Amino acid sequence: MKVCGMQSRERILAAAEEVFASKGLRGARVDEIAARAQINKRMLYHYFQSKEDLYTAVLKANFERALAATSQASKSKEDPREQAVEAIKTYFYFLARNPNYARLVSWEALEGGLYARRVLPPIWEEGLPRLKAILEDGMAKGVFRTDLDVRQVLTSVNTLCISYFTQKDILAILWQDDPTRPENLEKRLKHILDLVLRSILLIKG
């Protein structure tokens, strides 16, 4: 019974993610989410008290997945430069494999971050030390510039990566090509890595 309940909850979250990513909180309808999850509304409200409660849970799950992937990525590397590259690469391809994430973040930004404010701070506080440690270790070892503002670096990396996926449909028009083709993804990632590394690496001599 408990397994069945967990499966029902996961089905609801998966269906809700698709609908919220497509239509945002305001455009989403509980009826559509329930139909996608193949569950009745009464059962949906058993797990989530309101549409807003469900939306918040979807955001929380997505933020947790993104930060977990990035934080885990660099643990197998010892060199700070390699750790930074691995973390950026992992986040970039997380976005490529999870297109709903960028759309959800875009919708939430339009709403003023009202619901992200409820769930993101504790997730960020949990994952931030690992990301900061990479940069601080690199600065201590003379690999990265010592005047880096960690918050600005992380913000720049996030913006460079996520904007590519939020603007991919516009880029497709301008390029007359699919930005998500493997070759284009590789080119974009290389460009991002070049920009970031040039800005943070300590140039010796």
Helices and strands as residue ranges (DSSP letters): H 2-27, H 30-37, H 41-47, H 51-73, G 74-76, H 80-97, H 99-110, H 116-140, H 150-166, H 168-175, H 182-200
